[in-house]
Amino acid sequence: MNELDLPMMKSMMGQRIWKLMKTNPEEFKRETRAYFALGYPNFTVKRVKYPIVYLQDDRGLYR
């Protein structure tokens, strides 16, 4: 849940990005945000815990 007690969307991404988590954490963050910006515009990455990425819906549909 997020600050408005709305459920988060769960998604996944490829191993290429996950490998960056240990070798280059800053690049991992950039790549993760860029990946989901293309696939899920108006969603924000809020948490990552392998293999799940939690996304917040920023479209304002539930506010």
Predicted model as a PDB file, atoms N, CA, C, CB and O in Angstrom, pLDDT in the B-factor column:
MODEL        1                                                                  
ATOM      1  N   MET A   1       0.837  -1.176   0.000  1.00 55.00           N  
ATOM      2  CA  MET A   1       0.000   0.000   0.000  1.00 55.00           C  
ATOM      3  C   MET A   1       0.891   1.252   0.000  1.00 55.00           C  
ATOM      4  CB  MET A   1      -0.957  -0.008   1.222  1.00 55.00           C  
ATOM      5  O   MET A   1       2.030   1.232   0.465  1.00 55.00           O  
ATOM      6  N   ASN A   2       0.336   2.319  -0.530  1.00 55.00           N  
ATOM      7  CA  ASN A   2       1.092   3.568  -0.550  1.00 55.00           C  
ATOM      8  C   ASN A   2       0.508   4.546   0.461  1.00 55.00           C  
ATOM      9  CB  ASN A   2       1.091   4.188  -1.964  1.00 55.00           C  
ATOM     10  O   ASN A   2      -0.292   4.154   1.311  1.00 55.00           O  
ATOM     11  N   GLU A   3       0.899   5.815   0.376  1.00 59.00           N  
ATOM     12  CA  GLU A   3       0.462   6.793   1.367  1.00 59.00           C  
ATOM     13  C   GLU A   3      -1.048   7.025   1.365  1.00 59.00           C  
ATOM     14  CB  GLU A   3       1.166   8.096   1.130  1.00 59.00           C  
ATOM     15  O   GLU A   3      -1.584   7.541   2.346  1.00 59.00           O  
ATOM     16  N   LEU A   4      -1.739   6.663   0.302  1.00 58.00           N  
ATOM     17  CA  LEU A   4      -3.197   6.805   0.237  1.00 58.00           C  
ATOM     18  C   LEU A   4      -3.907   5.479   0.465  1.00 58.00           C  
ATOM     19  CB  LEU A   4      -3.609   7.381  -1.108  1.00 58.00           C  
ATOM     20  O   LEU A   4      -5.109   5.369   0.224  1.00 58.00           O  
ATOM     21  N   ASP A   5      -3.177   4.477   0.927  1.00 68.00           N  
ATOM     22  CA  ASP A   5      -3.704   3.131   1.147  1.00 68.00           C  
ATOM     23  C   ASP A   5      -4.279   2.504  -0.115  1.00 68.00           C  
ATOM     24  CB  ASP A   5      -4.763   3.165   2.214  1.00 68.00           C  
ATOM     25  O   ASP A   5      -5.212   1.705  -0.044  1.00 68.00           O  
ATOM     26  N   LEU A   6      -3.729   2.862  -1.260  1.00 73.00           N  
ATOM     27  CA  LEU A   6      -4.119   2.240  -2.516  1.00 73.00           C  
ATOM     28  C   LEU A   6      -3.154   1.105  -2.823  1.00 73.00           C  
ATOM     29  CB  LEU A   6      -4.144   3.276  -3.672  1.00 73.00           C  
ATOM     30  O   LEU A   6      -1.963   1.222  -2.534  1.00 73.00           O  
ATOM     31  N   PRO A   7      -3.627   0.034  -3.389  1.00 81.00           N  
ATOM     32  CA  PRO A   7      -2.715  -1.066  -3.708  1.00 81.00           C  
ATOM     33  C   PRO A   7      -1.714  -0.678  -4.792  1.00 81.00           C  
ATOM     34  CB  PRO A   7      -3.505  -2.290  -4.149  1.00 81.00           C  
ATOM     35  O   PRO A   7      -2.019   0.105  -5.692  1.00 81.00           O  
ATOM     36  N   MET A   8      -0.544  -1.229  -4.688  1.00 92.00           N  
ATOM     37  CA  MET A   8       0.488  -0.998  -5.690  1.00 92.00           C  
ATOM     38  C   MET A   8       0.373  -2.055  -6.778  1.00 92.00           C  
ATOM     39  CB  MET A   8       1.899  -1.017  -5.052  1.00 92.00           C  
ATOM     40  O   MET A   8      -0.059  -3.181  -6.530  1.00 92.00           O  
ATOM     41  N   MET A   9       0.766  -1.673  -7.981  1.00 95.00           N  
ATOM     42  CA  MET A   9       0.818  -2.640  -9.061  1.00 95.00           C  
ATOM     43  C   MET A   9       2.162  -3.371  -8.973  1.00 95.00           C  
ATOM     44  CB  MET A   9       0.630  -1.945 -10.457  1.00 95.00           C  
ATOM     45  O   MET A   9       3.188  -2.757  -8.679  1.00 95.00           O  
ATOM     46  N   LYS A  10       2.151  -4.662  -9.224  1.00 97.00           N  
ATOM     47  CA  LYS A  10       3.378  -5.451  -9.231  1.00 97.00           C  
ATOM     48  C   LYS A  10       3.759  -5.732 -10.676  1.00 97.00           C  
ATOM     49  CB  LYS A  10       3.205  -6.779  -8.427  1.00 97.00           C  
ATOM     50  O   LYS A  10       2.907  -6.023 -11.515  1.00 97.00           O  
ATOM     51  N   SER A  11       5.055  -5.639 -10.950  1.00 97.00           N  
ATOM     52  CA  SER A  11       5.549  -5.951 -12.282  1.00 97.00           C  
ATOM     53  C   SER A  11       6.939  -6.571 -12.149  1.00 97.00           C  
ATOM     54  CB  SER A  11       5.583  -4.677 -13.184  1.00 97.00           C  
ATOM     55  O   SER A  11       7.475  -6.715 -11.050  1.00 97.00           O  
ATOM     56  N   MET A  12       7.500  -6.930 -13.291  1.00 98.00           N  
ATOM     57  CA  MET A  12       8.827  -7.540 -13.310  1.00 98.00           C  
ATOM     58  C   MET A  12       9.637  -6.931 -14.447  1.00 98.00           C  
ATOM     59  CB  MET A  12       8.732  -9.087 -13.464  1.00 98.00           C  
ATOM     60  O   MET A  12       9.092  -6.239 -15.307  1.00 98.00           O  
ATOM     61  N   MET A  13      10.944  -7.194 -14.445  1.00 97.00           N  
ATOM     62  CA  MET A  13      11.810  -6.720 -15.523  1.00 97.00           C  
ATOM     63  C   MET A  13      12.891  -7.757 -15.769  1.00 97.00           C  
ATOM     64  CB  MET A  13      12.436  -5.335 -15.180  1.00 97.00           C  
ATOM     65  O   MET A  13      13.041  -8.707 -15.002  1.00 97.00           O  
ATOM     66  N   GLY A  14      13.640  -7.567 -16.841  1.00 97.00           N  
ATOM     67  CA  GLY A  14      14.635  -8.533 -17.267  1.00 97.00           C  
ATOM     68  C   GLY A  14      15.888  -8.579 -16.412  1.00 97.00           C  
ATOM     69  O   GLY A  14      16.190  -7.656 -15.657  1.00 97.00           O  
ATOM     70  N   GLN A  15      16.604  -9.681 -16.555  1.00 98.00           N  
ATOM     71  CA  GLN A  15      17.828  -9.919 -15.791  1.00 98.00           C  
ATOM     72  C   GLN A  15      18.929  -8.896 -16.091  1.00 98.00           C  
ATOM     73  CB  GLN A  15      18.342 -11.310 -16.078  1.00 98.00           C  
ATOM     74  O   GLN A  15      19.758  -8.606 -15.228  1.00 98.00           O  
ATOM     75  N   ARG A  16      18.940  -8.354 -17.298  1.00 97.00           N  
ATOM     76  CA  ARG A  16      19.962  -7.356 -17.639  1.00 97.00           C  
ATOM     77  C   ARG A  16      19.957  -6.206 -16.638  1.00 97.00           C  
ATOM     78  CB  ARG A  16      19.735  -6.817 -19.061  1.00 97.00           C  
ATOM     79  O   ARG A  16      21.015  -5.745 -16.209  1.00 97.00           O  
ATOM     80  N   ILE A  17      18.776  -5.748 -16.272  1.00 98.00           N  
ATOM     81  CA  ILE A  17      18.677  -4.637 -15.319  1.00 98.00           C  
ATOM     82  C   ILE A  17      18.971  -5.115 -13.904  1.00 98.00           C  
ATOM     83  CB  ILE A  17      17.279  -3.992 -15.380  1.00 98.00           C  
ATOM     84  O   ILE A  17      19.663  -4.427 -13.153  1.00 98.00           O  
ATOM     85  N   TRP A  18      18.455  -6.283 -13.529  1.00 98.00           N  
ATOM     86  CA  TRP A  18      18.694  -6.785 -12.176  1.00 98.00           C  
ATOM     87  C   TRP A  18      20.186  -6.976 -11.903  1.00 98.00           C  
ATOM     88  CB  TRP A  18      17.952  -8.105 -11.965  1.00 98.00           C  
ATOM     89  O   TRP A  18      20.636  -6.768 -10.776  1.00 98.00           O  
ATOM     90  N   LYS A  19      20.949  -7.365 -12.905  1.00 97.00           N  
ATOM     91  CA  LYS A  19      22.395  -7.562 -12.712  1.00 97.00           C  
ATOM     92  C   LYS A  19      23.088  -6.268 -12.300  1.00 97.00           C  
ATOM     93  CB  LYS A  19      23.036  -8.105 -13.995  1.00 97.00           C  
ATOM     94  O   LYS A  19      24.103  -6.296 -11.604  1.00 97.00           O  
ATOM     95  N   LEU A  20      22.536  -5.134 -12.731  1.00 98.00           N  
ATOM     96  CA  LEU A  20      23.119  -3.841 -12.367  1.00 98.00           C  
ATOM     97  C   LEU A  20      22.975  -3.525 -10.879  1.00 98.00           C  
ATOM     98  CB  LEU A  20      22.473  -2.740 -13.182  1.00 98.00           C  
ATOM     99  O   LEU A  20      23.728  -2.716 -10.336  1.00 98.00           O  
ATOM    100  N   MET A  21      22.022  -4.155 -10.232  1.00 97.00           N  
ATOM    101  CA  MET A  21      21.750  -3.855  -8.823  1.00 97.00           C  
ATOM    102  C   MET A  21      22.999  -4.039  -7.954  1.00 97.00           C  
ATOM    103  CB  MET A  21      20.619  -4.748  -8.304  1.00 97.00           C  
ATOM    104  O   MET A  21      23.240  -3.249  -7.041  1.00 97.00           O  
ATOM    105  N   LYS A  22      23.783  -5.069  -8.233  1.00 96.00           N  
ATOM    106  CA  LYS A  22      24.990  -5.325  -7.438  1.00 96.00           C  
ATOM    107  C   LYS A  22      26.220  -4.620  -7.992  1.00 96.00           C  
ATOM    108  CB  LYS A  22      25.253  -6.811  -7.367  1.00 96.00           C  
ATOM    109  O   LYS A  22      27.095  -4.212  -7.228  1.00 96.00           O  
ATOM    110  N   THR A  23      26.299  -4.473  -9.308  1.00 97.00           N  
ATOM    111  CA  THR A  23      27.511  -3.915  -9.906  1.00 97.00           C  
ATOM    112  C   THR A  23      27.498  -2.394 -10.012  1.00 97.00           C  
ATOM    113  CB  THR A  23      27.711  -4.500 -11.266  1.00 97.00           C  
ATOM    114  O   THR A  23      28.546  -1.755  -9.920  1.00 97.00           O  
ATOM    115  N   ASN A  24      26.306  -1.806 -10.208  1.00 98.00           N  
ATOM    116  CA  ASN A  24      26.219  -0.354 -10.384  1.00 98.00           C  
ATOM    117  C   ASN A  24      24.838   0.127  -9.922  1.00 98.00           C  
ATOM    118  CB  ASN A  24      26.476   0.045 -11.879  1.00 98.00           C  
ATOM    119  O   ASN A  24      23.941   0.304 -10.747  1.00 98.00           O  
ATOM    120  N   PRO A  25      24.659   0.338  -8.623  1.00 97.00           N  
ATOM    121  CA  PRO A  25      23.342   0.686  -8.081  1.00 97.00           C  
ATOM    122  C   PRO A  25      22.707   1.945  -8.686  1.00 97.00           C  
ATOM    123  CB  PRO A  25      23.459   0.867  -6.607  1.00 97.00           C  
ATOM    124  O   PRO A  25      21.492   1.984  -8.882  1.00 97.00           O  
ATOM    125  N   GLU A  26      23.497   2.954  -8.978  1.00 98.00           N  
ATOM    126  CA  GLU A  26      22.935   4.179  -9.566  1.00 98.00           C  
ATOM    127  C   GLU A  26      22.413   3.921 -10.976  1.00 98.00           C  
ATOM    128  CB  GLU A  26      23.993   5.297  -9.594  1.00 98.00           C  
ATOM    129  O   GLU A  26      21.348   4.415 -11.345  1.00 98.00           O  
ATOM    130  N   GLU A  27      23.149   3.159 -11.754  1.00 98.00           N  
ATOM    131  CA  GLU A  27      22.699   2.800 -13.101  1.00 98.00           C  
ATOM    132  C   GLU A  27      21.455   1.908 -13.018  1.00 98.00           C  
ATOM    133  CB  GLU A  27      23.832   2.080 -13.884  1.00 98.00           C  
ATOM    134  O   GLU A  27      20.556   2.013 -13.852  1.00 98.00           O  
ATOM    135  N   PHE A  28      21.410   1.039 -12.019  1.00 98.00           N  
ATOM    136  CA  PHE A  28      20.228   0.198 -11.793  1.00 98.00           C  
ATOM    137  C   PHE A  28      18.985   1.071 -11.591  1.00 98.00           C  
ATOM    138  CB  PHE A  28      20.443  -0.728 -10.563  1.00 98.00           C  
ATOM    139  O   PHE A  28      17.941   0.812 -12.190  1.00 98.00           O  
ATOM    140  N   LYS A  29      19.094   2.085 -10.764  1.00 98.00           N  
ATOM    141  CA  LYS A  29      17.961   2.987 -10.518  1.00 98.00           C  
ATOM    142  C   LYS A  29      17.537   3.705 -11.793  1.00 98.00           C  
ATOM    143  CB  LYS A  29      18.320   4.014  -9.437  1.00 98.00           C  
ATOM    144  O   LYS A  29      16.347   3.790 -12.099  1.00 98.00           O  
ATOM    145  N   ARG A  30      18.515   4.222 -12.533  1.00 98.00           N  
ATOM    146  CA  ARG A  30      18.199   4.924 -13.788  1.00 98.00           C  
ATOM    147  C   ARG A  30      17.528   4.001 -14.800  1.00 98.00           C  
ATOM    148  CB  ARG A  30      19.471   5.518 -14.397  1.00 98.00           C  
ATOM    149  O   ARG A  30      16.519   4.358 -15.408  1.00 98.00           O  
ATOM    150  N   GLU A  31      18.096   2.819 -14.972  1.00 98.00           N  
ATOM    151  CA  GLU A  31      17.547   1.862 -15.937  1.00 98.00           C  
ATOM    152  C   GLU A  31      16.150   1.388 -15.539  1.00 98.00           C  
ATOM    153  CB  GLU A  31      18.480   0.662 -16.074  1.00 98.00           C  
ATOM    154  O   GLU A  31      15.279   1.223 -16.393  1.00 98.00           O  
ATOM    155  N   THR A  32      15.942   1.172 -14.248  1.00 98.00           N  
ATOM    156  CA  THR A  32      14.628   0.737 -13.769  1.00 98.00           C  
ATOM    157  C   THR A  32      13.584   1.801 -14.044  1.00 98.00           C  
ATOM    158  CB  THR A  32      14.675   0.416 -12.269  1.00 98.00           C  
ATOM    159  O   THR A  32      12.507   1.493 -14.556  1.00 98.00           O  
ATOM    160  N   ARG A  33      13.882   3.040 -13.715  1.00 97.00           N  
ATOM    161  CA  ARG A  33      12.932   4.138 -13.960  1.00 97.00           C  
ATOM    162  C   ARG A  33      12.659   4.301 -15.450  1.00 97.00           C  
ATOM    163  CB  ARG A  33      13.469   5.460 -13.378  1.00 97.00           C  
ATOM    164  O   ARG A  33      11.513   4.487 -15.859  1.00 97.00           O  
ATOM    165  N   ALA A  34      13.703   4.233 -16.251  1.00 98.00           N  
ATOM    166  CA  ALA A  34      13.537   4.396 -17.702  1.00 98.00           C  
ATOM    167  C   ALA A  34      12.706   3.251 -18.289  1.00 98.00           C  
ATOM    168  CB  ALA A  34      14.918   4.461 -18.399  1.00 98.00           C  
ATOM    169  O   ALA A  34      11.850   3.481 -19.142  1.00 98.00           O  
ATOM    170  N   TYR A  35      12.951   2.042 -17.843  1.00 98.00           N  
ATOM    171  CA  TYR A  35      12.217   0.868 -18.323  1.00 98.00           C  
ATOM    172  C   TYR A  35      10.719   1.023 -18.080  1.00 98.00           C  
ATOM    173  CB  TYR A  35      12.733  -0.407 -17.636  1.00 98.00           C  
ATOM    174  O   TYR A  35       9.910   0.795 -18.981  1.00 98.00           O  
ATOM    175  N   PHE A  36      10.356   1.408 -16.869  1.00 97.00           N  
ATOM    176  CA  PHE A  36       8.941   1.534 -16.548  1.00 97.00           C  
ATOM    177  C   PHE A  36       8.324   2.823 -17.078  1.00 97.00           C  
ATOM    178  CB  PHE A  36       8.751   1.463 -15.060  1.00 97.00           C  
ATOM    179  O   PHE A  36       7.110   2.879 -17.277  1.00 97.00           O  
ATOM    180  N   ALA A  37       9.115   3.848 -17.311  1.00 97.00           N  
ATOM    181  CA  ALA A  37       8.579   5.070 -17.925  1.00 97.00           C  
ATOM    182  C   ALA A  37       8.090   4.782 -19.338  1.00 97.00           C  
ATOM    183  CB  ALA A  37       9.648   6.185 -17.949  1.00 97.00           C  
ATOM    184  O   ALA A  37       7.106   5.369 -19.788  1.00 97.00           O  
ATOM    185  N   LEU A  38       8.771   3.883 -20.035  1.00 97.00           N  
ATOM    186  CA  LEU A  38       8.337   3.515 -21.389  1.00 97.00           C  
ATOM    187  C   LEU A  38       7.117   2.598 -21.376  1.00 97.00           C  
ATOM    188  CB  LEU A  38       9.477   2.835 -22.134  1.00 97.00           C  
ATOM    189  O   LEU A  38       6.174   2.798 -22.143  1.00 97.00           O  
ATOM    190  N   GLY A  39       7.138   1.610 -20.518  1.00 95.00           N  
ATOM    191  CA  GLY A  39       6.068   0.614 -20.496  1.00 95.00           C  
ATOM    192  C   GLY A  39       4.836   1.031 -19.721  1.00 95.00           C  
ATOM    193  O   GLY A  39       3.720   0.641 -20.063  1.00 95.00           O  
ATOM    194  N   TYR A  40       5.032   1.816 -18.685  1.00 96.00           N  
ATOM    195  CA  TYR A  40       3.933   2.251 -17.825  1.00 96.00           C  
ATOM    196  C   TYR A  40       4.046   3.753 -17.557  1.00 96.00           C  
ATOM    197  CB  TYR A  40       3.932   1.459 -16.492  1.00 96.00           C  
ATOM    198  O   TYR A  40       4.426   4.160 -16.459  1.00 96.00           O  
ATOM    199  N   PRO A  41       3.718   4.577 -18.555  1.00 94.00           N  
ATOM    200  CA  PRO A  41       3.765   6.015 -18.293  1.00 94.00           C  
ATOM    201  C   PRO A  41       2.772   6.374 -17.181  1.00 94.00           C  
ATOM    202  CB  PRO A  41       3.452   6.820 -19.586  1.00 94.00           C  
ATOM    203  O   PRO A  41       1.720   5.748 -17.052  1.00 94.00           O  
ATOM    204  N   ASN A  42       3.109   7.360 -16.405  1.00 93.00           N  
ATOM    205  CA  ASN A  42       2.275   7.824 -15.285  1.00 93.00           C  
ATOM    206  C   ASN A  42       2.244   6.842 -14.115  1.00 93.00           C  
ATOM    207  CB  ASN A  42       0.859   8.070 -15.768  1.00 93.00           C  
ATOM    208  O   ASN A  42       1.319   6.866 -13.302  1.00 93.00           O  
ATOM    209  N   PHE A  43       3.242   5.992 -14.035  1.00 95.00           N  
ATOM    210  CA  PHE A  43       3.437   5.139 -12.874  1.00 95.00           C  
ATOM    211  C   PHE A  43       4.827   5.434 -12.321  1.00 95.00           C  
ATOM    212  CB  PHE A  43       3.272   3.618 -13.237  1.00 95.00           C  
ATOM    213  O   PHE A  43       5.753   5.712 -13.083  1.00 95.00           O  
ATOM    214  N   THR A  44       4.977   5.376 -11.002  1.00 95.00           N  
ATOM    215  CA  THR A  44       6.251   5.637 -10.343  1.00 95.00           C  
ATOM    216  C   THR A  44       6.738   4.368  -9.661  1.00 95.00           C  
ATOM    217  CB  THR A  44       6.120   6.790  -9.322  1.00 95.00           C  
ATOM    218  O   THR A  44       5.971   3.684  -8.983  1.00 95.00           O  
ATOM    219  N   VAL A  45       8.011   4.060  -9.843  1.00 97.00           N  
ATOM    220  CA  VAL A  45       8.621   2.932  -9.137  1.00 97.00           C  
ATOM    221  C   VAL A  45       8.758   3.337  -7.674  1.00 97.00           C  
ATOM    222  CB  VAL A  45      10.021   2.537  -9.760  1.00 97.00           C  
ATOM    223  O   VAL A  45       9.398   4.338  -7.353  1.00 97.00           O  
ATOM    224  N   LYS A  46       8.152   2.552  -6.797  1.00 96.00           N  
ATOM    225  CA  LYS A  46       8.193   2.867  -5.372  1.00 96.00           C  
ATOM    226  C   LYS A  46       9.080   1.924  -4.568  1.00 96.00           C  
ATOM    227  CB  LYS A  46       6.805   2.836  -4.811  1.00 96.00           C  
ATOM    228  O   LYS A  46       9.647   2.316  -3.548  1.00 96.00           O  
ATOM    229  N   ARG A  47       9.200   0.677  -5.033  1.00 96.00           N  
ATOM    230  CA  ARG A  47       9.983  -0.312  -4.283  1.00 96.00           C  
ATOM    231  C   ARG A  47      10.404  -1.419  -5.224  1.00 96.00           C  
ATOM    232  CB  ARG A  47       9.175  -0.888  -3.086  1.00 96.00           C  
ATOM    233  O   ARG A  47       9.679  -1.762  -6.157  1.00 96.00           O  
ATOM    234  N   VAL A  48      11.573  -1.974  -4.980  1.00 97.00           N  
ATOM    235  CA  VAL A  48      12.012  -3.150  -5.729  1.00 97.00           C  
ATOM    236  C   VAL A  48      12.480  -4.209  -4.743  1.00 97.00           C  
ATOM    237  CB  VAL A  48      13.147  -2.789  -6.736  1.00 97.00           C  
ATOM    238  O   VAL A  48      13.229  -3.932  -3.806  1.00 97.00           O  
ATOM    239  N   LYS A  49      12.024  -5.407  -4.976  1.00 97.00           N  
ATOM    240  CA  LYS A  49      12.470  -6.558  -4.180  1.00 97.00           C  
ATOM    241  C   LYS A  49      12.424  -7.748  -5.128  1.00 97.00           C  
ATOM    242  CB  LYS A  49      11.562  -6.794  -2.876  1.00 97.00           C  
ATOM    243  O   LYS A  49      11.353  -8.230  -5.497  1.00 97.00           O  
ATOM    244  N   TYR A  50      13.595  -8.204  -5.507  1.00 97.00           N  
ATOM    245  CA  TYR A  50      13.712  -9.226  -6.540  1.00 97.00           C  
ATOM    246  C   TYR A  50      12.721 -10.350  -6.326  1.00 97.00           C  
ATOM    247  CB  TYR A  50      15.117  -9.780  -6.575  1.00 97.00           C  
ATOM    248  O   TYR A  50      12.637 -10.890  -5.223  1.00 97.00           O  
ATOM    249  N   PRO A  51      11.978 -10.713  -7.338  1.00 97.00           N  
ATOM    250  CA  PRO A  51      11.934 -10.247  -8.726  1.00 97.00           C  
ATOM    251  C   PRO A  51      10.798  -9.253  -9.003  1.00 97.00           C  
ATOM    252  CB  PRO A  51      11.793 -11.432  -9.646  1.00 97.00           C  
ATOM    253  O   PRO A  51      10.456  -9.010 -10.161  1.00 97.00           O  
ATOM    254  N   ILE A  52      10.213  -8.678  -7.941  1.00 98.00           N  
ATOM    255  CA  ILE A  52       9.045  -7.825  -8.097  1.00 98.00           C  
ATOM    256  C   ILE A  52       9.424  -6.347  -8.002  1.00 98.00           C  
ATOM    257  CB  ILE A  52       7.994  -8.170  -7.041  1.00 98.00           C  
ATOM    258  O   ILE A  52      10.255  -5.950  -7.185  1.00 98.00           O  
ATOM    259  N   VAL A  53       8.793  -5.547  -8.860  1.00 98.00           N  
ATOM    260  CA  VAL A  53       8.902  -4.090  -8.816  1.00 98.00           C  
ATOM    261  C   VAL A  53       7.506  -3.568  -8.512  1.00 98.00           C  
ATOM    262  CB  VAL A  53       9.474  -3.490 -10.173  1.00 98.00           C  
ATOM    263  O   VAL A  53       6.545  -3.921  -9.195  1.00 98.00           O  
ATOM    264  N   TYR A  54       7.392  -2.732  -7.494  1.00 97.00           N  
ATOM    265  CA  TYR A  54       6.101  -2.171  -7.085  1.00 97.00           C  
ATOM    266  C   TYR A  54       5.961  -0.770  -7.670  1.00 97.00           C  
ATOM    267  CB  TYR A  54       5.968  -2.138  -5.529  1.00 97.00           C  
ATOM    268  O   TYR A  54       6.844   0.076  -7.525  1.00 97.00           O  
ATOM    269  N   LEU A  55       4.834  -0.548  -8.332  1.00 96.00           N  
ATOM    270  CA  LEU A  55       4.587   0.712  -9.024  1.00 96.00           C  
ATOM    271  C   LEU A  55       3.359   1.416  -8.447  1.00 96.00           C  
ATOM    272  CB  LEU A  55       4.404   0.469 -10.530  1.00 96.00           C  
ATOM    273  O   LEU A  55       2.357   0.781  -8.120  1.00 96.00           O  
ATOM    274  N   GLN A  56       3.458   2.733  -8.331  1.00 93.00           N  
ATOM    275  CA  GLN A  56       2.332   3.549  -7.887  1.00 93.00           C  
ATOM    276  C   GLN A  56       1.671   4.199  -9.088  1.00 93.00           C  
ATOM    277  CB  GLN A  56       2.788   4.620  -6.873  1.00 93.00           C  
ATOM    278  O   GLN A  56       2.354   4.741  -9.957  1.00 93.00           O  
ATOM    279  N   ASP A  57       0.362   4.150  -9.143  1.00 91.00           N  
ATOM    280  CA  ASP A  57      -0.417   4.760 -10.221  1.00 91.00           C  
ATOM    281  C   ASP A  57      -0.543   6.257  -9.951  1.00 91.00           C  
ATOM    282  CB  ASP A  57      -1.828   4.095 -10.344  1.00 91.00           C  
ATOM    283  O   ASP A  57      -1.160   6.664  -8.967  1.00 91.00           O  
ATOM    284  N   ASP A  58       0.041   7.077 -10.826  1.00 90.00           N  
ATOM    285  CA  ASP A  58       0.007   8.533 -10.666  1.00 90.00           C  
ATOM    286  C   ASP A  58      -0.991   9.208 -11.601  1.00 90.00           C  
ATOM    287  CB  ASP A  58       1.384   9.106 -10.902  1.00 90.00           C  
ATOM    288  O   ASP A  58      -0.961  10.428 -11.762  1.00 90.00           O  
ATOM    289  N   ARG A  59      -1.867   8.431 -12.215  1.00 87.00           N  
ATOM    290  CA  ARG A  59      -2.806   9.008 -13.175  1.00 87.00           C  
ATOM    291  C   ARG A  59      -3.946   9.761 -12.505  1.00 87.00           C  
ATOM    292  CB  ARG A  59      -3.370   7.925 -14.053  1.00 87.00           C  
ATOM    293  O   ARG A  59      -4.667  10.498 -13.177  1.00 87.00           O  
ATOM    294  N   GLY A  60      -4.125   9.597 -11.209  1.00 79.00           N  
ATOM    295  CA  GLY A  60      -5.167  10.319 -10.499  1.00 79.00           C  
ATOM    296  C   GLY A  60      -6.552   9.722 -10.634  1.00 79.00           C  
ATOM    297  O   GLY A  60      -7.536  10.396 -10.331  1.00 79.00           O  
ATOM    298  N   LEU A  61      -6.662   8.483 -11.076  1.00 70.00           N  
ATOM    299  CA  LEU A  61      -7.970   7.857 -11.264  1.00 70.00           C  
ATOM    300  C   LEU A  61      -8.660   7.535  -9.951  1.00 70.00           C  
ATOM    301  CB  LEU A  61      -7.824   6.599 -12.073  1.00 70.00           C  
ATOM    302  O   LEU A  61      -9.887   7.439  -9.909  1.00 70.00           O  
ATOM    303  N   TYR A  62      -7.895   7.367  -8.875  1.00 59.00           N  
ATOM    304  CA  TYR A  62      -8.468   6.912  -7.610  1.00 59.00           C  
ATOM    305  C   TYR A  62      -8.424   7.975  -6.534  1.00 59.00           C  
ATOM    306  CB  TYR A  62      -7.749   5.687  -7.131  1.00 59.00           C  
ATOM    307  O   TYR A  62      -8.548   7.663  -5.349  1.00 59.00           O  
ATOM    308  N   ARG A  63      -8.250   9.217  -6.924  1.00 54.00           N  
ATOM    309  CA  ARG A  63      -8.138  10.270  -5.893  1.00 54.00           C  
ATOM    310  C   ARG A  63      -9.363  11.119  -5.860  1.00 54.00           C  
ATOM    311  CB  ARG A  63      -6.924  11.147  -6.132  1.00 54.00           C  
ATOM    312  O   ARG A  63      -9.447  12.050  -5.059  1.00 54.00           O  
TER     313      ARG A  63                                                      
ENDMDL                                                                          
END                                                                             
